Amino acid sequence: MNENNNKENQLNIELSEEVAEGIYSNLAIISHSQSEFVTDFIKVMPGMPKAKVKSRILMTPEHAKRLMLALEDNIQKYEATHGRIKDLGPGPQGGIPMNFGGPAAEA
């Protein structure tokens, strides 16, 4: 009986090739209302004053908290294996990486 119950509780998740490629992001902007959290994932390029939102994820506050807890757990596991992740702290423009820590671009 327990084996049948486990089969009923399984979720079959499909991952298309396009989605499996992923989208690179080096900036996330999070906002929220009473009913949802909105996370915009952005790719900022050096020397480019404009950046586009590459993906937007909306979720309930409960799912946002589950995501936070899952990230905390995974970061702890990562650091246990690979060492502490360097915290760069706030930078210029409230932490938006405009020059990627290198010299300013010149034409």
Distance bins in CASP14 RR format, pairs under 12 A and 6 or more apart:
PFRMAT RR
TARGET T0000
AUTHOR 0000-0000-0000
RMODE 2
METHOD distances of the structure
MODEL  1
1 7 0 0 0 0 0 1 0 0 0 0 0
1 8 0 0 0 0 0 1 0 0 0 0 0
2 8 0 0 0 0 0 1 0 0 0 0 0
2 9 0 0 0 0 0 1 0 0 0 0 0
3 9 0 0 0 0 0 1 0 0 0 0 0
3 10 0 0 0 0 0 1 0 0 0 0 0
4 10 0 0 0 0 0 1 0 0 0 0 0
13 19 0 0 0 0 0 1 0 0 0 0 0
13 20 0 0 0 0 0 1 0 0 0 0 0
14 20 0 0 0 0 0 1 0 0 0 0 0
15 21 0 0 0 0 0 1 0 0 0 0 0
15 22 0 0 0 0 0 1 0 0 0 0 0
16 22 0 0 0 0 0 1 0 0 0 0 0
19 55 0 0 0 0 0 1 0 0 0 0 0
22 41 0 0 0 0 0 1 0 0 0 0 0
22 43 0 0 0 0 0 1 0 0 0 0 0
22 54 0 0 0 0 1 0 0 0 0 0 0
22 55 0 0 0 0 1 0 0 0 0 0 0
23 40 0 0 0 0 0 1 0 0 0 0 0
23 41 1 0 0 1 0 0 0 0 0 0 0
23 42 0 0 0 0 0 1 0 0 0 0 0
23 43 1 0 0 1 0 0 0 0 0 0 0
23 52 0 0 0 0 0 1 0 0 0 0 0
23 53 0 0 0 0 0 1 0 0 0 0 0
23 54 1 0 1 0 0 0 0 0 0 0 0
23 55 1 0 1 0 0 0 0 0 0 0 0
23 56 0 0 0 0 0 1 0 0 0 0 0
23 57 0 0 0 0 0 1 0 0 0 0 0
24 41 0 0 0 0 1 0 0 0 0 0 0
24 42 0 0 0 0 0 1 0 0 0 0 0
24 43 1 0 1 0 0 0 0 0 0 0 0
24 44 0 0 0 0 0 1 0 0 0 0 0
24 45 0 0 0 0 0 1 0 0 0 0 0
24 54 1 0 0 1 0 0 0 0 0 0 0
24 55 0 0 0 0 0 1 0 0 0 0 0
25 39 0 0 0 0 1 0 0 0 0 0 0
25 40 0 0 0 0 1 0 0 0 0 0 0
25 41 1 1 0 0 0 0 0 0 0 0 0
25 42 1 0 0 1 0 0 0 0 0 0 0
25 43 1 0 1 0 0 0 0 0 0 0 0
25 44 0 0 0 0 1 0 0 0 0 0 0
25 45 0 0 0 0 0 1 0 0 0 0 0
25 51 0 0 0 0 0 1 0 0 0 0 0
25 52 0 0 0 0 0 1 0 0 0 0 0
25 53 0 0 0 0 1 0 0 0 0 0 0
25 54 1 0 1 0 0 0 0 0 0 0 0
25 55 1 0 0 1 0 0 0 0 0 0 0
25 56 0 0 0 0 0 1 0 0 0 0 0
25 57 0 0 0 0 0 1 0 0 0 0 0
25 97 0 0 0 0 0 1 0 0 0 0 0
26 41 0 0 0 0 1 0 0 0 0 0 0
26 42 1 0 0 1 0 0 0 0 0 0 0
26 43 1 0 0 1 0 0 0 0 0 0 0
26 44 1 0 1 0 0 0 0 0 0 0 0
26 45 0 0 0 0 1 0 0 0 0 0 0
26 46 0 0 0 0 0 1 0 0 0 0 0
26 51 0 0 0 0 1 0 0 0 0 0 0
26 54 0 0 0 0 0 1 0 0 0 0 0
26 88 0 0 0 0 0 1 0 0 0 0 0
26 95 0 0 0 0 0 1 0 0 0 0 0
26 96 0 0 0 0 1 0 0 0 0 0 0
26 97 1 0 0 1 0 0 0 0 0 0 0
26 98 0 0 0 0 0 1 0 0 0 0 0
26 100 0 0 0 0 1 0 0 0 0 0 0
27 39 0 0 0 0 0 1 0 0 0 0 0
27 40 0 0 0 0 1 0 0 0 0 0 0
27 41 1 0 0 1 0 0 0 0 0 0 0
27 42 1 0 1 0 0 0 0 0 0 0 0
27 43 1 0 0 1 0 0 0 0 0 0 0
27 44 1 0 1 0 0 0 0 0 0 0 0
27 45 0 0 0 0 0 1 0 0 0 0 0
27 51 1 0 0 1 0 0 0 0 0 0 0
27 52 0 0 0 0 0 1 0 0 0 0 0
27 53 0 0 0 0 1 0 0 0 0 0 0
27 54 0 0 0 0 1 0 0 0 0 0 0
27 55 0 0 0 0 0 1 0 0 0 0 0
27 93 0 0 0 0 0 1 0 0 0 0 0
27 94 0 0 0 0 0 1 0 0 0 0 0
27 95 0 0 0 0 1 0 0 0 0 0 0
27 96 1 0 0 1 0 0 0 0 0 0 0
27 97 1 0 0 1 0 0 0 0 0 0 0
27 98 0 0 0 0 0 1 0 0 0 0 0
27 100 0 0 0 0 0 1 0 0 0 0 0
28 37 0 0 0 0 0 1 0 0 0 0 0
28 38 0 0 0 0 0 1 0 0 0 0 0
28 39 1 0 1 0 0 0 0 0 0 0 0
28 40 1 0 0 1 0 0 0 0 0 0 0
28 41 1 0 1 0 0 0 0 0 0 0 0
28 42 1 0 0 1 0 0 0 0 0 0 0
28 43 0 0 0 0 0 1 0 0 0 0 0
28 44 0 0 0 0 0 1 0 0 0 0 0
28 51 0 0 0 0 0 1 0 0 0 0 0
28 53 0 0 0 0 0 1 0 0 0 0 0
28 54 0 0 0 0 0 1 0 0 0 0 0
28 55 0 0 0 0 1 0 0 0 0 0 0
28 56 0 0 0 0 0 1 0 0 0 0 0
28 57 0 0 0 0 1 0 0 0 0 0 0
28 67 0 0 0 0 0 1 0 0 0 0 0
28 71 0 0 0 0 0 1 0 0 0 0 0
28 95 0 0 0 0 0 1 0 0 0 0 0
28 96 0 0 0 0 0 1 0 0 0 0 0
28 97 0 0 0 0 0 1 0 0 0 0 0
29 37 0 0 0 0 0 1 0 0 0 0 0
29 38 0 0 0 0 1 0 0 0 0 0 0
29 39 1 0 0 1 0 0 0 0 0 0 0
29 40 1 0 1 0 0 0 0 0 0 0 0
29 41 0 0 0 0 1 0 0 0 0 0 0
29 42 1 0 0 1 0 0 0 0 0 0 0
29 44 0 0 0 0 0 1 0 0 0 0 0
29 51 0 0 0 0 0 1 0 0 0 0 0
29 53 0 0 0 0 1 0 0 0 0 0 0
29 54 0 0 0 0 0 1 0 0 0 0 0
29 55 0 0 0 0 0 1 0 0 0 0 0
29 56 0 0 0 0 1 0 0 0 0 0 0
29 57 0 0 0 0 0 1 0 0 0 0 0
29 94 0 0 0 0 0 1 0 0 0 0 0
29 95 0 0 0 0 0 1 0 0 0 0 0
29 96 0 0 0 0 1 0 0 0 0 0 0
30 36 0 0 0 0 0 1 0 0 0 0 0
30 37 1 0 0 1 0 0 0 0 0 0 0
30 38 1 0 0 1 0 0 0 0 0 0 0
30 39 1 0 1 0 0 0 0 0 0 0 0
30 40 1 0 0 1 0 0 0 0 0 0 0
30 41 0 0 0 0 0 1 0 0 0 0 0
30 42 0 0 0 0 0 1 0 0 0 0 0
30 56 0 0 0 0 0 1 0 0 0 0 0
30 57 0 0 0 0 1 0 0 0 0 0 0
30 58 0 0 0 0 0 1 0 0 0 0 0
30 59 0 0 0 0 0 1 0 0 0 0 0
30 61 0 0 0 0 0 1 0 0 0 0 0
30 64 0 0 0 0 1 0 0 0 0 0 0
30 67 0 0 0 0 0 1 0 0 0 0 0
30 68 0 0 0 0 0 1 0 0 0 0 0
31 37 1 0 0 1 0 0 0 0 0 0 0
31 38 1 0 1 0 0 0 0 0 0 0 0
31 39 0 0 0 0 1 0 0 0 0 0 0
31 40 0 0 0 0 1 0 0 0 0 0 0
31 56 0 0 0 0 0 1 0 0 0 0 0
31 57 0 0 0 0 0 1 0 0 0 0 0
31 58 0 0 0 0 0 1 0 0 0 0 0
31 64 0 0 0 0 0 1 0 0 0 0 0
32 38 1 0 0 1 0 0 0 0 0 0 0
32 39 0 0 0 0 1 0 0 0 0 0 0
32 58 0 0 0 0 0 1 0 0 0 0 0
32 59 0 0 0 0 1 0 0 0 0 0 0
32 60 0 0 0 0 0 1 0 0 0 0 0
32 61 1 0 0 1 0 0 0 0 0 0 0
32 63 0 0 0 0 0 1 0 0 0 0 0
32 64 1 0 0 1 0 0 0 0 0 0 0
32 65 0 0 0 0 0 1 0 0 0 0 0
33 58 0 0 0 0 0 1 0 0 0 0 0
33 59 0 0 0 0 0 1 0 0 0 0 0
33 60 0 0 0 0 0 1 0 0 0 0 0
33 61 0 0 0 0 1 0 0 0 0 0 0
33 64 0 0 0 0 0 1 0 0 0 0 0
34 60 0 0 0 0 0 1 0 0 0 0 0
34 61 0 0 0 0 1 0 0 0 0 0 0
35 58 0 0 0 0 1 0 0 0 0 0 0
35 59 0 0 0 0 0 1 0 0 0 0 0
35 60 1 0 0 1 0 0 0 0 0 0 0
35 61 1 0 0 1 0 0 0 0 0 0 0
35 62 0 0 0 0 0 1 0 0 0 0 0
35 63 0 0 0 0 0 1 0 0 0 0 0
35 64 0 0 0 0 0 1 0 0 0 0 0
36 56 0 0 0 0 0 1 0 0 0 0 0
36 57 0 0 0 0 0 1 0 0 0 0 0
36 58 1 0 1 0 0 0 0 0 0 0 0
36 59 1 0 0 1 0 0 0 0 0 0 0
36 60 1 0 0 1 0 0 0 0 0 0 0
36 61 1 0 0 1 0 0 0 0 0 0 0
36 62 0 0 0 0 0 1 0 0 0 0 0
36 63 0 0 0 0 1 0 0 0 0 0 0
36 64 0 0 0 0 1 0 0 0 0 0 0
37 56 0 0 0 0 0 1 0 0 0 0 0
37 57 0 0 0 0 1 0 0 0 0 0 0
37 58 1 0 0 1 0 0 0 0 0 0 0
37 59 1 0 1 0 0 0 0 0 0 0 0
37 60 1 0 0 1 0 0 0 0 0 0 0
37 61 1 0 0 1 0 0 0 0 0 0 0
37 62 0 0 0 0 1 0 0 0 0 0 0
37 63 1 0 0 1 0 0 0 0 0 0 0
37 64 1 1 0 0 0 0 0 0 0 0 0
37 65 0 0 0 0 1 0 0 0 0 0 0
37 66 0 0 0 0 0 1 0 0 0 0 0
37 67 0 0 0 0 1 0 0 0 0 0 0
37 68 0 0 0 0 1 0 0 0 0 0 0
38 53 0 0 0 0 0 1 0 0 0 0 0
38 55 0 0 0 0 0 1 0 0 0 0 0
38 56 1 0 0 1 0 0 0 0 0 0 0
38 57 1 0 0 1 0 0 0 0 0 0 0
38 58 1 0 1 0 0 0 0 0 0 0 0
38 59 0 0 0 0 1 0 0 0 0 0 0
38 60 0 0 0 0 0 1 0 0 0 0 0
38 61 0 0 0 0 0 1 0 0 0 0 0
38 64 0 0 0 0 1 0 0 0 0 0 0
39 53 0 0 0 0 0 1 0 0 0 0 0
39 54 0 0 0 0 0 1 0 0 0 0 0
39 55 0 0 0 0 1 0 0 0 0 0 0
39 56 1 0 0 1 0 0 0 0 0 0 0
39 57 1 0 1 0 0 0 0 0 0 0 0
39 58 1 0 0 1 0 0 0 0 0 0 0
39 59 1 0 0 1 0 0 0 0 0 0 0
39 63 0 0 0 0 0 1 0 0 0 0 0
39 64 0 0 0 0 1 0 0 0 0 0 0
39 67 0 0 0 0 1 0 0 0 0 0 0
39 68 0 0 0 0 0 1 0 0 0 0 0
39 71 0 0 0 0 0 1 0 0 0 0 0
40 51 0 0 0 0 0 1 0 0 0 0 0
40 52 0 0 0 0 1 0 0 0 0 0 0
40 53 1 0 1 0 0 0 0 0 0 0 0
40 54 0 0 0 0 1 0 0 0 0 0 0
40 55 1 0 0 1 0 0 0 0 0 0 0
40 56 1 0 1 0 0 0 0 0 0 0 0
40 57 0 0 0 0 1 0 0 0 0 0 0
40 58 0 0 0 0 0 1 0 0 0 0 0
41 51 0 0 0 0 0 1 0 0 0 0 0
41 52 0 0 0 0 0 1 0 0 0 0 0
41 53 1 0 0 1 0 0 0 0 0 0 0
41 54 1 0 1 0 0 0 0 0 0 0 0
41 55 1 0 1 0 0 0 0 0 0 0 0
41 56 1 0 0 1 0 0 0 0 0 0 0
41 57 1 0 0 1 0 0 0 0 0 0 0
42 48 0 0 0 0 0 1 0 0 0 0 0
42 50 0 0 0 0 0 1 0 0 0 0 0
42 51 1 0 1 0 0 0 0 0 0 0 0
42 52 1 0 0 1 0 0 0 0 0 0 0
42 53 1 0 1 0 0 0 0 0 0 0 0
42 54 1 0 0 1 0 0 0 0 0 0 0
42 55 0 0 0 0 1 0 0 0 0 0 0
42 56 0 0 0 0 1 0 0 0 0 0 0
42 96 0 0 0 0 1 0 0 0 0 0 0
42 97 0 0 0 0 0 1 0 0 0 0 0
43 50 0 0 0 0 0 1 0 0 0 0 0
43 51 1 0 0 1 0 0 0 0 0 0 0
43 52 1 0 0 1 0 0 0 0 0 0 0
43 53 0 0 0 0 1 0 0 0 0 0 0
43 54 1 0 1 0 0 0 0 0 0 0 0
43 55 0 0 0 0 1 0 0 0 0 0 0
43 97 0 0 0 0 0 1 0 0 0 0 0
44 50 0 0 0 0 1 0 0 0 0 0 0
44 51 1 0 1 0 0 0 0 0 0 0 0
44 52 0 0 0 0 1 0 0 0 0 0 0
44 53 0 0 0 0 0 1 0 0 0 0 0
44 54 0 0 0 0 0 1 0 0 0 0 0
44 93 0 0 0 0 0 1 0 0 0 0 0
44 95 0 0 0 0 0 1 0 0 0 0 0
44 96 1 0 0 1 0 0 0 0 0 0 0
44 97 1 0 1 0 0 0 0 0 0 0 0
44 98 1 0 0 1 0 0 0 0 0 0 0
44 99 0 0 0 0 0 1 0 0 0 0 0
44 100 0 0 0 0 1 0 0 0 0 0 0
45 51 1 0 0 1 0 0 0 0 0 0 0
45 52 0 0 0 0 1 0 0 0 0 0 0
45 54 0 0 0 0 0 1 0 0 0 0 0
45 97 0 0 0 0 1 0 0 0 0 0 0
45 98 0 0 0 0 1 0 0 0 0 0 0
45 99 0 0 0 0 0 1 0 0 0 0 0
45 100 0 0 0 0 1 0 0 0 0 0 0
45 105 0 0 0 0 0 1 0 0 0 0 0
46 97 0 0 0 0 1 0 0 0 0 0 0
46 98 1 0 0 1 0 0 0 0 0 0 0
46 99 1 0 0 1 0 0 0 0 0 0 0
46 100 1 0 1 0 0 0 0 0 0 0 0
46 101 0 0 0 0 1 0 0 0 0 0 0
46 102 1 0 0 1 0 0 0 0 0 0 0
46 103 0 0 0 0 1 0 0 0 0 0 0
46 104 0 0 0 0 1 0 0 0 0 0 0
46 105 1 0 0 1 0 0 0 0 0 0 0
46 106 0 0 0 0 0 1 0 0 0 0 0
47 97 0 0 0 0 0 1 0 0 0 0 0
47 98 1 0 0 1 0 0 0 0 0 0 0
47 99 1 0 0 1 0 0 0 0 0 0 0
47 100 0 0 0 0 1 0 0 0 0 0 0
47 101 0 0 0 0 0 1 0 0 0 0 0
47 102 0 0 0 0 0 1 0 0 0 0 0
47 103 0 0 0 0 0 1 0 0 0 0 0
47 104 1 0 0 1 0 0 0 0 0 0 0
47 105 1 0 1 0 0 0 0 0 0 0 0
47 106 0 0 0 0 0 1 0 0 0 0 0
47 107 0 0 0 0 0 1 0 0 0 0 0
48 96 0 0 0 0 0 1 0 0 0 0 0
48 97 0 0 0 0 0 1 0 0 0 0 0
48 98 0 0 0 0 1 0 0 0 0 0 0
48 99 0 0 0 0 0 1 0 0 0 0 0
48 100 0 0 0 0 0 1 0 0 0 0 0
48 105 0 0 0 0 1 0 0 0 0 0 0
49 93 0 0 0 0 0 1 0 0 0 0 0
49 96 0 0 0 0 0 1 0 0 0 0 0
49 98 0 0 0 0 1 0 0 0 0 0 0
49 99 0 0 0 0 0 1 0 0 0 0 0
49 105 0 0 0 0 0 1 0 0 0 0 0
50 98 0 0 0 0 0 1 0 0 0 0 0
51 93 0 0 0 0 0 1 0 0 0 0 0
51 96 0 0 0 0 1 0 0 0 0 0 0
51 97 0 0 0 0 0 1 0 0 0 0 0
51 98 0 0 0 0 1 0 0 0 0 0 0
57 63 0 0 0 0 1 0 0 0 0 0 0
57 64 0 0 0 0 1 0 0 0 0 0 0
57 67 0 0 0 0 1 0 0 0 0 0 0
58 64 0 0 0 0 1 0 0 0 0 0 0
58 67 0 0 0 0 0 1 0 0 0 0 0
59 65 0 0 0 0 1 0 0 0 0 0 0
59 66 0 0 0 0 1 0 0 0 0 0 0
59 67 1 0 0 1 0 0 0 0 0 0 0
59 68 0 0 0 0 0 1 0 0 0 0 0
60 66 0 0 0 0 1 0 0 0 0 0 0
60 67 0 0 0 0 0 1 0 0 0 0 0
61 67 0 0 0 0 0 1 0 0 0 0 0
61 68 0 0 0 0 0 1 0 0 0 0 0
62 68 0 0 0 0 0 1 0 0 0 0 0
62 69 0 0 0 0 0 1 0 0 0 0 0
63 69 0 0 0 0 0 1 0 0 0 0 0
63 70 0 0 0 0 0 1 0 0 0 0 0
64 70 0 0 0 0 0 1 0 0 0 0 0
64 71 0 0 0 0 0 1 0 0 0 0 0
65 71 0 0 0 0 0 1 0 0 0 0 0
65 72 0 0 0 0 0 1 0 0 0 0 0
66 72 0 0 0 0 0 1 0 0 0 0 0
66 73 0 0 0 0 0 1 0 0 0 0 0
67 73 0 0 0 0 0 1 0 0 0 0 0
67 74 0 0 0 0 0 1 0 0 0 0 0
68 74 0 0 0 0 0 1 0 0 0 0 0
68 75 0 0 0 0 0 1 0 0 0 0 0
69 75 0 0 0 0 0 1 0 0 0 0 0
69 76 0 0 0 0 0 1 0 0 0 0 0
70 76 0 0 0 0 0 1 0 0 0 0 0
70 77 0 0 0 0 0 1 0 0 0 0 0
71 77 0 0 0 0 0 1 0 0 0 0 0
71 78 0 0 0 0 0 1 0 0 0 0 0
71 85 0 0 0 0 0 1 0 0 0 0 0
72 78 0 0 0 0 0 1 0 0 0 0 0
72 79 0 0 0 0 0 1 0 0 0 0 0
73 79 0 0 0 0 0 1 0 0 0 0 0
73 80 0 0 0 0 0 1 0 0 0 0 0
74 80 0 0 0 0 0 1 0 0 0 0 0
74 81 0 0 0 0 0 1 0 0 0 0 0
74 82 0 0 0 0 0 1 0 0 0 0 0
74 85 0 0 0 0 0 1 0 0 0 0 0
75 81 0 0 0 0 0 1 0 0 0 0 0
75 82 0 0 0 0 0 1 0 0 0 0 0
75 83 0 0 0 0 0 1 0 0 0 0 0
75 84 0 0 0 0 1 0 0 0 0 0 0
75 85 1 0 0 1 0 0 0 0 0 0 0
75 87 0 0 0 0 0 1 0 0 0 0 0
76 82 0 0 0 0 0 1 0 0 0 0 0
76 83 0 0 0 0 0 1 0 0 0 0 0
76 84 0 0 0 0 0 1 0 0 0 0 0
76 85 0 0 0 0 0 1 0 0 0 0 0
77 83 0 0 0 0 0 1 0 0 0 0 0
77 85 0 0 0 0 0 1 0 0 0 0 0
78 84 0 0 0 0 1 0 0 0 0 0 0
78 85 1 0 0 1 0 0 0 0 0 0 0
79 85 1 0 0 1 0 0 0 0 0 0 0
79 86 0 0 0 0 0 1 0 0 0 0 0
79 87 0 0 0 0 0 1 0 0 0 0 0
87 95 0 0 0 0 0 1 0 0 0 0 0
88 94 0 0 0 0 0 1 0 0 0 0 0
88 95 0 0 0 0 1 0 0 0 0 0 0
88 96 0 0 0 0 0 1 0 0 0 0 0
88 97 0 0 0 0 1 0 0 0 0 0 0
88 100 0 0 0 0 0 1 0 0 0 0 0
88 101 0 0 0 0 1 0 0 0 0 0 0
89 95 1 0 0 1 0 0 0 0 0 0 0
89 97 0 0 0 0 0 1 0 0 0 0 0
90 96 0 0 0 0 1 0 0 0 0 0 0
90 97 0 0 0 0 0 1 0 0 0 0 0
91 97 0 0 0 0 1 0 0 0 0 0 0
91 98 0 0 0 0 1 0 0 0 0 0 0
91 99 0 0 0 0 0 1 0 0 0 0 0
91 100 0 0 0 0 0 1 0 0 0 0 0
91 101 0 0 0 0 1 0 0 0 0 0 0
92 98 1 0 0 1 0 0 0 0 0 0 0
92 99 1 0 0 1 0 0 0 0 0 0 0
92 100 0 0 0 0 0 1 0 0 0 0 0
92 101 0 0 0 0 1 0 0 0 0 0 0
92 104 0 0 0 0 0 1 0 0 0 0 0
93 99 0 0 0 0 0 1 0 0 0 0 0
95 101 0 0 0 0 0 1 0 0 0 0 0
98 104 0 0 0 0 1 0 0 0 0 0 0
98 105 0 0 0 0 0 1 0 0 0 0 0
99 105 1 0 0 1 0 0 0 0 0 0 0
99 106 0 0 0 0 0 1 0 0 0 0 0
END
